[in-house]
């Protein structure tokens, strides 16, 4: 979508990067959840609703809260790894942007 690409570039110009724009919603600190079962992981949250609303106000089209939440997971803003996974302790001890 050319509209979304254009709006993305506007956000990048305003905040210096898209990361800075999204990071401001969580004070640039990842959200670390402690889910015990994969079924407990939501498909969207109040955070993804808030970001979606902001993007819509900025002119984005065809963007939903579920897509925003998936993006937050993929880029590491939201950590939804299951606590029983053998690598969970290592994952939560990785440096975050705020601790670098």
RAHU-V496158 format. One record per residue. RES is the residue in three letters. SS is DSSP state (hx for helix, st for strand, lp for the rest). D_CENTER is the distance of its C-alpha to the mean C-alpha in Angstrom with 1 decimal. Layout:
res ss d_center
RES SS D_CENTER
RES SS D_CENTER
//
This chain:
res ss d_center
UNK lp 20.5
UNK hx 22.1
UNK hx 21.0
UNK hx 17.2
UNK hx 18.1
UNK hx 20.2
UNK hx 17.7
UNK hx 15.1
UNK hx 18.1
UNK hx 18.8
UNK hx 15.5
UNK hx 16.0
UNK hx 19.5
UNK hx 18.7
UNK hx 16.1
UNK lp 17.3
UNK lp 14.2
UNK hx 11.1
UNK hx 9.3
UNK hx 11.4
UNK hx 10.6
UNK hx 6.9
UNK hx 7.9
UNK hx 10.6
UNK hx 8.9
UNK hx 8.8
UNK lp 11.8
UNK lp 10.3
UNK lp 10.5
UNK lp 8.4
UNK st 8.7
UNK st 11.4
UNK lp 12.7
UNK lp 16.2
UNK st 16.8
UNK lp 20.4
UNK lp 20.4
UNK hx 18.2
UNK hx 19.4
UNK hx 17.8
UNK lp 14.2
UNK lp 13.2
UNK lp 12.2
UNK lp 10.5
UNK lp 10.4
UNK hx 11.5
UNK hx 8.2
UNK hx 7.2
UNK hx 10.9
UNK hx 10.9
UNK hx 8.5
UNK hx 10.5
UNK hx 13.6
UNK hx 13.1
UNK hx 12.7
UNK hx 15.7
UNK hx 17.7
UNK lp 17.3
UNK lp 18.8
UNK lp 16.3
UNK lp 17.9
UNK lp 17.3
UNK lp 13.6
UNK lp 12.8
UNK hx 10.5
UNK hx 10.7
UNK hx 9.7
UNK hx 6.6
UNK hx 5.8
UNK hx 7.3
UNK hx 5.4
UNK hx 2.2
UNK hx 5.7
UNK hx 7.5
UNK lp 6.5
UNK lp 6.8
UNK lp 4.5
UNK st 5.6
UNK st 9.1
UNK lp 11.0
UNK lp 14.1
UNK st 17.3
UNK lp 19.5
UNK lp 22.6
UNK lp 21.5
UNK lp 23.8
UNK lp 21.2
UNK hx 19.1
UNK hx 20.9
UNK hx 20.4
UNK hx 16.7
UNK hx 16.2
UNK lp 18.7
UNK lp 17.1
UNK lp 16.8
UNK lp 13.7
UNK hx 13.5
UNK hx 15.1
UNK hx 17.8
UNK lp 18.8
//
